[in-house]
Amino acid sequence: MRVVEVALGERSYPIYIGEGLLARADLFARHLPGPEVFVVSDERVAPLYLETLRTALPGRRLDTLVVPAGEAHKTLATVERIFDALLGAGHGRTTTLVALGGGVVGDLTGFAAACYQRGVRFLQVPTTLLAQVDSSVGGKTGVNHPLGKNMIGAFHQPAAVVADLATLATLPEREYRAGLAEVVKYGLIADAHFYRWLGERLEGLKGRDPGILEEVVARCCRIKAEVVARDEREAGLRAILNLGHTFGHAIEALQDYRGWLHGEAVAVGLVLAAELSARLGRIPKAAVEELEQLLAALGLPTRLPKGLAAEEMLAAMGRDKKVVAGSLRLVLLDGLGRAEVTDRYPRDLLADLLAEQCAAGADPASA
């Protein structure tokens, strides 16, 4: 088992990474000081892992709620269901919420924990690659709104993250590939060596090689932990973790969160961010082509889905959380392993790029 520490003073917590951790009662006991536990999972994950988790939480009062799966259900209505269940079962301030699932479950559960009785403890038990390398770490919680992704939420750090790599074996292929987009992102923003390392291990990545996955999850978590420790509430540096996300979130919102998976939209967002960086002279054009080849080799889309218009993309991007005083800031590259949040780019250059990419949109089925 590897352990990565998120250093946030009194809010510091460990990320445990390894196989078979879901059954480790001793691991969970370290972070469950109260007698009550409330587990939130979804209809896909619960049949696979809820009973295993239950056996790792003996001697406590344990209640569960299984919610519908998918980004379309990351809403205030689902959070209200969690509150109803907590209140109906009489859970108090000593309860600990446990998020068993992917990024949607983690965000929902964390947001509920941040709000319930003005804040209770929670644990992240991520079961998807995307959640293990990204969304379970850092304390961002929240829900979507029809006009924008993750626009309602709170910063609420977990007491611990337990990433059982064995759960990745049951992850559907499309969801696994979507998680790889976030992995590529980490190399682009913070670790050029890691980015090259990924390109040299394509077969192992696609084949879910256990050793490679352990290194991938550990390295991504280490990068995010370092960034979060320096900027917990995204006052500046932490925004680089959103490379490609302003574009990607716009795609998701325009599809009503029922089209591409988050990682698929982010993959296209990475390409768009890299292309804009290249047109600004920040990176060579060859770097964009290399990125497209890597994403395509991992089975990810590199072109916007058909049917989107540049004007609606710009409008959706204008509702991004990085908009300050009406100015849309983007995360752009300054070479492999270096990124910057900036609003110093010609707006017509962005508009032209989106117009070109929308006109050349790909069939959504290619994702």
C-alpha positions as CSV (number, residue, x, y, z in Angstrom):
1,M,0.0,0.0,0.0
2,R,1.2,3.5,-0.9
3,V,0.2,6.5,1.2
4,V,0.2,10.1,-0.2
5,E,-0.4,12.8,2.4
6,V,-2.5,15.9,1.6
7,A,-0.8,18.5,3.8
8,L,-3.4,21.0,5.0
9,G,-2.5,21.5,8.7
10,E,-5.4,20.3,10.9
11,R,-7.3,19.3,7.8
12,S,-4.5,17.0,6.5
13,Y,-5.4,13.5,5.5
14,P,-4.0,10.4,3.8
15,I,-4.7,8.9,0.4
16,Y,-4.3,5.1,0.7
17,I,-3.5,3.4,-2.7
18,G,-3.4,-0.4,-3.2
19,E,-5.3,-3.6,-3.9
20,G,-7.7,-5.1,-1.4
21,L,-8.1,-2.0,0.7
22,L,-11.9,-2.1,0.6
23,A,-11.9,-5.0,3.1
24,R,-9.4,-3.4,5.5
25,A,-11.4,-2.8,8.7
26,D,-8.3,-1.6,10.4
27,L,-7.8,1.1,7.8
28,F,-11.3,2.5,8.1
29,A,-11.3,2.3,11.9
30,R,-8.5,4.9,12.0
31,H,-10.9,7.5,10.5
32,L,-14.2,6.6,12.0
33,P,-14.3,8.1,15.5
34,G,-18.1,8.1,15.8
35,P,-20.6,5.3,16.2
36,E,-22.6,6.1,13.1
37,V,-21.8,5.6,9.4
38,F,-23.9,6.5,6.4
39,V,-22.7,5.0,3.0
40,V,-23.8,6.6,-0.3
41,S,-23.3,4.5,-3.5
42,D,-24.9,4.2,-6.9
43,E,-26.9,1.5,-8.6
44,R,-23.9,0.3,-10.6
45,V,-21.3,0.2,-7.8
46,A,-23.4,-0.9,-4.8
47,P,-24.1,-4.5,-6.1
48,L,-20.4,-5.0,-6.6
49,Y,-18.8,-3.5,-3.5
50,L,-21.3,-2.4,-0.9
51,E,-21.3,-5.7,1.0
52,T,-17.5,-5.8,1.1
53,L,-17.4,-2.4,2.6
54,R,-20.1,-3.3,5.1
55,T,-17.9,-6.1,6.5
56,A,-15.1,-3.6,6.9
57,L,-17.2,-1.4,9.1
58,P,-18.2,-3.7,12.0
59,G,-19.6,-2.6,15.4
60,R,-21.2,0.6,14.1
61,R,-24.6,1.6,13.2
62,L,-24.6,1.6,9.4
63,D,-27.2,3.0,7.0
64,T,-27.0,3.2,3.2
65,L,-28.5,5.0,0.3
66,V,-28.2,3.9,-3.4
67,V,-28.7,6.7,-5.9
68,P,-29.1,6.6,-9.7
69,A,-25.8,6.5,-11.6
70,G,-24.6,9.2,-14.0
71,E,-23.7,12.9,-14.3
72,A,-27.4,13.7,-15.0
73,H,-28.2,12.9,-11.4
74,K,-25.6,15.1,-9.8
75,T,-28.2,17.6,-8.7
76,L,-29.6,19.3,-5.7
77,A,-32.6,16.9,-5.9
78,T,-30.2,13.9,-5.3
79,V,-28.5,15.7,-2.4
80,E,-32.0,16.3,-0.9
81,R,-32.5,12.5,-1.0
82,I,-29.4,12.1,1.0
83,F,-30.6,14.6,3.6
84,D,-34.0,12.9,3.7
85,A,-32.3,9.6,4.4
86,L,-30.0,11.0,7.1
87,L,-32.7,12.8,8.9
88,G,-35.2,10.0,8.6
89,A,-32.7,7.6,10.1
90,G,-31.8,10.0,12.9
91,H,-28.1,10.6,12.1
92,G,-26.4,13.3,14.1
93,R,-23.2,15.3,14.1
94,T,-21.1,12.3,15.0
95,T,-22.0,10.5,11.8
96,T,-19.4,9.9,9.0
97,L,-20.6,9.8,5.4
98,V,-18.8,7.4,3.1
99,A,-18.8,7.9,-0.6
100,L,-18.5,4.6,-2.4
101,G,-18.3,5.1,-6.2
102,G,-17.0,7.4,-8.9
103,G,-16.8,11.2,-9.1
104,V,-20.5,11.8,-9.1
105,V,-21.0,9.9,-5.9
106,G,-18.0,11.5,-4.3
107,D,-19.1,15.0,-5.2
108,L,-22.7,14.4,-4.0
109,T,-21.7,12.8,-0.7
110,G,-19.0,15.4,0.0
111,F,-21.5,18.3,-0.6
112,A,-24.1,16.6,1.6
113,A,-21.4,16.2,4.3
114,A,-20.4,19.8,4.0
115,C,-24.0,20.9,4.5
116,Y,-25.5,18.4,6.9
117,Q,-25.7,19.9,10.4
118,R,-23.2,22.5,9.1
119,G,-20.6,19.9,8.4
120,V,-19.8,16.3,9.3
121,R,-16.9,14.0,8.5
122,F,-16.8,12.0,5.3
123,L,-14.5,9.4,3.6
124,Q,-13.9,9.0,-0.1
125,V,-13.8,5.4,-1.4
126,P,-13.4,6.0,-5.2
127,T,-14.0,3.1,-7.5
128,T,-13.3,4.7,-10.9
129,L,-9.9,5.7,-12.3
130,L,-11.1,9.3,-12.8
131,A,-12.1,9.5,-9.1
132,Q,-9.0,7.8,-7.8
133,V,-6.6,10.2,-9.7
134,D,-8.6,13.4,-9.4
135,S,-12.0,14.1,-8.0
136,S,-11.7,12.2,-4.7
137,V,-8.7,14.4,-3.7
138,G,-8.8,18.0,-2.8
139,G,-12.1,18.6,-1.1
140,K,-14.1,20.1,-4.1
141,T,-17.7,19.0,-3.7
142,G,-20.9,20.0,-5.5
143,V,-23.6,19.5,-8.0
144,N,-24.4,20.6,-11.5
145,H,-26.9,23.2,-12.7
146,P,-28.6,23.2,-16.1
147,L,-26.6,26.3,-16.9
148,G,-23.2,25.1,-15.7
149,K,-21.2,22.2,-14.2
150,N,-20.2,22.2,-10.5
151,M,-21.6,25.8,-10.0
152,I,-23.1,24.9,-6.6
153,G,-20.8,23.4,-4.0
154,A,-18.4,23.7,-1.2
155,F,-14.8,23.0,-0.2
156,H,-15.0,20.2,2.3
157,Q,-12.0,17.9,2.8
158,P,-12.4,14.2,3.4
159,A,-11.0,12.5,6.5
160,A,-9.2,10.1,4.2
161,V,-9.3,8.6,0.7
162,V,-9.2,4.8,0.3
163,A,-8.4,4.0,-3.4
164,D,-8.7,0.2,-3.9
165,L,-7.1,-0.5,-7.2
166,A,-8.9,-3.8,-7.4
167,T,-12.1,-2.0,-8.1
168,L,-10.8,-0.8,-11.5
169,A,-11.0,-4.4,-12.8
170,T,-14.8,-4.1,-13.0
171,L,-14.8,-0.6,-14.5
172,P,-16.5,-0.5,-17.9
173,E,-14.0,0.1,-20.7
174,R,-15.5,3.5,-21.7
175,E,-15.3,4.8,-18.2
176,Y,-11.8,3.5,-17.7
177,R,-10.7,5.3,-20.9
178,A,-12.4,8.5,-19.7
179,G,-10.3,8.4,-16.6
180,L,-7.1,8.3,-18.6
181,A,-7.9,11.9,-19.9
182,E,-7.3,13.2,-16.4
183,V,-4.1,11.2,-16.1
184,V,-2.8,12.8,-19.3
185,K,-3.8,16.2,-17.9
186,Y,-1.5,15.8,-14.9
187,G,1.5,15.1,-17.2
188,L,0.7,18.2,-19.3
189,I,0.4,20.6,-16.4
190,A,3.1,19.4,-14.0
191,D,5.3,16.6,-15.0
192,A,6.8,16.3,-18.5
193,H,8.6,13.1,-17.6
194,F,5.4,11.5,-16.5
195,Y,3.7,12.6,-19.8
196,R,6.5,10.8,-21.7
197,W,6.3,7.8,-19.4
198,L,2.6,7.4,-20.3
199,G,3.3,7.4,-24.0
200,E,5.9,4.7,-23.5
201,R,3.4,2.4,-21.7
202,L,0.3,2.5,-23.9
203,E,-0.3,-1.2,-23.9
204,G,0.1,-1.5,-20.2
205,L,-2.3,1.4,-19.7
206,K,-4.9,0.0,-22.0
207,G,-4.5,-3.4,-20.5
208,R,-4.9,-2.1,-16.9
209,D,-1.5,-3.4,-15.8
210,P,-1.7,-3.4,-11.9
211,G,1.9,-2.1,-11.5
212,I,1.4,0.7,-14.0
213,L,-2.0,1.7,-12.5
214,E,-0.5,1.9,-9.0
215,E,2.2,4.2,-10.3
216,V,-0.3,6.3,-12.2
217,V,-2.7,6.8,-9.3
218,A,0.1,7.5,-6.9
219,R,1.8,10.0,-9.1
220,C,-1.4,11.9,-10.0
221,C,-2.5,12.0,-6.4
222,R,1.0,13.3,-5.4
223,I,0.8,16.1,-8.0
224,K,-2.7,17.1,-6.9
225,A,-1.8,16.9,-3.2
226,E,1.1,19.3,-3.8
227,V,-1.1,21.8,-5.7
228,V,-4.0,21.6,-3.2
229,A,-1.6,22.1,-0.2
230,R,-0.4,25.4,-1.8
231,D,-3.8,26.6,-2.9
232,E,-6.7,24.8,-1.1
233,R,-9.5,27.1,-2.3
234,E,-8.4,27.8,-5.8
235,A,-7.3,31.4,-5.3
236,G,-4.7,31.0,-8.0
237,L,-2.4,28.0,-8.7
238,R,-5.0,25.3,-8.2
239,A,-6.9,26.4,-11.3
240,I,-4.2,24.8,-13.4
241,L,-5.8,21.5,-12.5
242,N,-8.7,22.6,-14.8
243,L,-6.7,22.4,-18.0
244,G,-9.2,21.5,-20.7
245,H,-12.1,21.6,-18.3
246,T,-13.6,25.0,-19.3
247,F,-14.1,23.5,-22.8
248,G,-15.1,20.1,-21.4
249,H,-17.6,21.5,-19.0
250,A,-19.2,23.5,-21.8
251,I,-19.6,20.3,-23.9
252,E,-21.2,18.5,-20.9
253,A,-23.6,21.3,-20.2
254,L,-24.7,21.6,-23.8
255,Q,-25.4,17.9,-23.8
256,D,-27.5,18.2,-20.6
257,Y,-25.0,15.9,-18.9
258,R,-26.4,13.0,-20.9
259,G,-23.9,12.8,-23.7
260,W,-20.2,12.3,-23.4
261,L,-18.6,11.2,-20.2
262,H,-16.6,13.9,-18.2
263,G,-13.2,12.5,-19.2
264,E,-14.2,12.3,-22.9
265,A,-15.2,16.0,-22.9
266,V,-12.0,16.8,-21.0
267,A,-9.9,15.0,-23.6
268,V,-11.3,17.3,-26.3
269,G,-10.8,20.2,-24.0
270,L,-7.1,19.3,-23.6
271,V,-6.7,19.4,-27.4
272,L,-8.4,22.8,-27.7
273,A,-6.4,24.3,-24.9
274,A,-3.2,22.9,-26.5
275,E,-4.2,24.2,-29.9
276,L,-4.9,27.7,-28.6
277,S,-1.6,27.6,-26.7
278,A,0.2,26.7,-30.0
279,R,-1.6,29.5,-31.9
280,L,-0.3,31.9,-29.3
281,G,3.2,30.6,-29.7
282,R,3.4,29.2,-26.2
283,I,4.0,25.6,-27.4
284,P,5.1,24.1,-30.8
285,K,2.4,22.8,-33.1
286,A,4.1,19.4,-33.0
287,A,3.1,19.2,-29.3
288,V,-0.5,19.4,-30.2
289,E,-0.2,16.6,-32.8
290,E,1.6,14.5,-30.2
291,L,-1.2,15.0,-27.7
292,E,-3.8,14.1,-30.2
293,Q,-2.0,10.9,-31.1
294,L,-1.6,10.0,-27.4
295,L,-5.3,10.6,-26.7
296,A,-6.4,8.7,-29.8
297,A,-4.2,5.8,-28.9
298,L,-5.9,5.6,-25.5
299,G,-9.3,5.5,-27.2
300,L,-10.4,9.1,-26.4
301,P,-12.0,11.6,-28.7
302,T,-10.0,14.6,-30.0
303,R,-12.7,16.5,-31.8
304,L,-15.9,18.3,-30.6
305,P,-19.1,16.3,-31.1
306,K,-21.2,17.2,-34.1
307,G,-24.0,19.7,-33.7
308,L,-22.4,22.3,-31.4
309,A,-22.1,25.9,-32.5
310,A,-19.2,28.2,-31.6
311,E,-21.6,30.8,-30.2
312,E,-23.2,28.4,-27.7
313,M,-19.8,27.0,-26.7
314,L,-18.6,30.5,-25.9
315,A,-21.8,31.3,-24.0
316,A,-21.4,28.1,-21.9
317,M,-17.7,28.8,-21.3
318,G,-18.7,32.3,-20.1
319,R,-20.5,30.7,-17.2
320,D,-17.3,29.0,-16.0
321,K,-16.1,29.5,-12.4
322,K,-12.8,31.0,-13.7
323,V,-14.7,34.0,-15.1
324,V,-13.5,37.1,-13.2
325,A,-15.2,40.5,-13.7
326,G,-16.7,39.2,-17.0
327,S,-13.3,38.0,-18.3
328,L,-12.9,34.4,-19.2
329,R,-9.7,33.0,-17.9
330,L,-8.3,29.8,-19.5
331,V,-5.6,27.4,-18.5
332,L,-3.0,27.4,-21.2
333,L,0.3,25.5,-21.7
334,D,3.8,27.0,-21.6
335,G,5.4,23.7,-22.6
336,L,5.1,20.2,-21.4
337,G,4.7,20.1,-17.6
338,R,4.0,23.9,-17.3
339,A,0.6,25.6,-17.3
340,E,-0.8,29.1,-16.5
341,V,-4.2,30.5,-15.8
342,T,-4.6,33.6,-18.0
343,D,-7.0,36.0,-19.7
344,R,-4.2,37.3,-22.0
345,Y,-5.3,35.9,-25.3
346,P,-7.2,37.5,-28.2
347,R,-10.9,36.7,-28.0
348,D,-11.2,36.5,-31.7
349,L,-8.6,33.8,-31.7
350,L,-10.6,31.7,-29.4
351,A,-13.8,32.3,-31.4
352,D,-12.1,31.3,-34.6
353,L,-10.7,28.1,-33.1
354,L,-14.1,27.1,-31.8
355,A,-15.8,27.9,-35.2
356,E,-13.2,25.7,-36.9
357,Q,-13.6,22.9,-34.5
358,C,-17.4,23.0,-34.4
359,A,-17.5,22.8,-38.2
360,A,-15.2,19.8,-38.1
361,G,-17.1,18.0,-35.3
362,A,-16.9,14.3,-34.9
363,D,-19.6,11.7,-34.6
364,P,-20.4,11.4,-30.8
365,A,-20.4,7.7,-31.2
366,S,-16.7,7.8,-31.8
367,A,-16.3,8.4,-28.1
